[in-house]
């Protein structure tokens, strides 16, 4: 990941963006702490896997979501469905794109 990206990234900004991005029914389900938790667990997954090095985006995303769901259940953090987690990840992606431009370029 490029150094300018890392220098500009702000967790609190991402969490606020994601909370505003979520559909109304999920806004009541997630707290700021829940979002921070999901972002932290996803970052842990990225560091442990070759997430950004393969070409199968759908399989990578499924594995990431399953990992987050397992960790949340193990740590007793929220009761999130895989679809709930997907919304949070989509919110993070939308945040990146709004701040840093298209990630696929």
C-alpha positions in Angstrom: 0.0 0.0 0.0 1.4 3.4 -0.9 2.8 5.5 1.9 0.7 8.6 1.2 -2.4 6.5 1.6 -1.3 5.2 5.0 -0.4 8.8 6.1 -3.8 10.1 5.1 -5.9 7.3 6.6 -7.9 8.2 9.7 -9.8 5.5 11.5 -12.2 7.9 13.2 -13.1 9.5 9.8 -13.7 6.0 8.3 -15.9 5.0 11.3 -18.0 8.1 11.0 -18.3 7.7 7.2 -19.3 4.0 7.6 -21.9 4.8 10.3 -23.5 7.4 7.9 -23.2 5.0 5.0 -25.1 2.1 6.6 -28.8 1.6 5.9 -31.1 2.8 8.7 -31.9 -0.7 10.1 -28.1 -1.3 10.5 -27.3 2.1 12.1 -29.1 0.8 15.2 -27.2 -2.5 15.2 -23.7 -1.1 15.0 -21.9 1.1 17.5 -18.7 3.0 16.8 -16.8 0.3 18.8 -18.4 -2.4 16.6 -17.1 -0.7 13.5 -13.6 -0.2 14.9 -13.6 -3.9 15.8 -14.5 -4.9 12.3 -11.9 -2.6 10.8 -9.3 -3.9 13.2 -10.1 -7.6 12.5 -10.1 -7.0 8.7 -6.7 -5.3 9.0 -5.4 -8.3 10.9 -6.8 -10.5 8.2 -5.1 -8.5 5.4 -1.8 -8.7 7.2 -2.1 -12.5 7.7 -3.3 -13.4 4.2 -2.4 -12.7 0.6 -5.6 -10.8 0.2 -4.3 -8.2 -2.2 -2.2 -10.6 -4.2 -4.9 -12.9 -5.8 -7.3 -12.3 -8.6 -10.4 -13.9 -7.1 -12.1 -10.9 -5.5 -15.3 -12.8 -4.6 -13.5 -15.7 -2.9 -11.2 -13.2 -1.0 -14.2 -11.2 0.1 -16.1 -14.3 1.3 -13.0 -15.5 3.3 -12.6 -12.1 4.9 -16.3 -11.9 5.9 -16.2 -15.4 7.3 -13.0 -14.6 9.2 -14.6 -11.5 10.7 -17.8 -13.4 11.6 -15.8 -16.1 13.3 -13.6 -13.7 15.3 -16.7 -11.6 16.3 -18.4 -14.8 17.6 -15.3 -16.0 19.4 -14.8 -12.5 21.0 -18.5 -12.1 21.7 -18.7 -8.8 19.8 -22.1 -8.1 18.4 -24.3 -10.6 16.6 -23.6 -9.7 13.0 -24.7 -11.6 9.9 -22.3 -11.9 7.0 -24.6 -9.5 5.1 -24.1 -6.9 8.0 -20.4 -7.3 7.8 -20.5 -6.9 4.0 -22.3 -3.6 4.5 -19.6 -2.3 6.8 -16.8 -3.4 4.3 -18.7 -1.7 1.5 -18.9 1.4 3.6 -15.2 1.3 4.2 -14.6 0.9 0.4 -16.9 3.9 -0.3 -15.0 5.9 2.3 -11.7 5.1 0.6 -13.0 6.0 -2.8 -14.6 9.3 -1.6 -11.3 10.4 0.1 -8.6 8.7 -2.0 -10.3 8.1 -5.4 -11.0 4.9 -7.1 -9.0 2.1 -5.5 -8.8 0.0 -8.6 -6.9 2.6 -10.6 
